[in-house]
């Protein structure tokens, strides 16, 4: 089962392993027993989203590829 982050109205953040239907309903906060709803957060190792982010590896490669001129495009290809 996947891991989701939840936050209650008292701002307690909890990480829980729950199934999809429980994720949609929310869970009870273990600190204050209030209803905690799912929040979206990013892993600390990846503080930025990769999709649509200008400095993702894919976008860096595409920018480099577009900056190359005719003969430079085929230099790394075997004959």
N, C-alpha and C positions, 0 to 999 in steps of 0.2 A: 504494500500500500504506500501511496505517496505521503510526503511530509508537507504540511501546510503551516503557515503562520497565522495566528489569530490575535485580535486585540479587543479588549473589553472597553466599556465607556470610562473606566478608571485608568486607562492607558497601560494596563498590564499586557505585555506581549508574551505569547506562549507558542511554542512549536509543538505540533502534535501529529502523530501518524493516524490518519482517519481515512475512511473510504469516501468516495465521491459524494454520496447522498448526505453524509454527516458534514462534509465540508460545506455544502450549500446551506444547511440548516444552522451551522455554527456549533460551538461547544460551550460548556460552562467553564468559566475562568477558574483555574485551580487556586488562585490567590484570594478571590473575593466572591466566587460563586455567581457572578453576573454573566450574562450572555456575551460570549466573545465571537465576533464575526471575522471572517477571513480577510487578511490584508495581503497586499502584494509587496514583496521585499526582494532585494537582490543579495546574493551571496557576497560576503566580504571580499572574497578573492576576485570577484567580478563586479565592481561597483557600478558599471555602466551596462545598459542593455546592448547586445551585439547587433540586433536587427535595427537598421536605420541609423546606427551610430557612425559618424563619418570616419572615425579612426579604427574601425574594425579591420581585421586582417583582409577580409574580402575587398572592402572598399579601398584599402591601401594598395592591394594588387591591381585593382581595376584602374585606379588613378595612375599607377606606374605604367600599366599596359597602354593606356590612352596617351601617355606622354611620349611614348616611343615612336620613332619614325620608321618608314618602310623596311629597310634592311635590318634594323635592330630587332624587329618582331620575330624574325626567323633565325637569329644567331644561335639560340640554344637547341634548335631542332636538328636531329641527325639528317644527313643528306639522303 
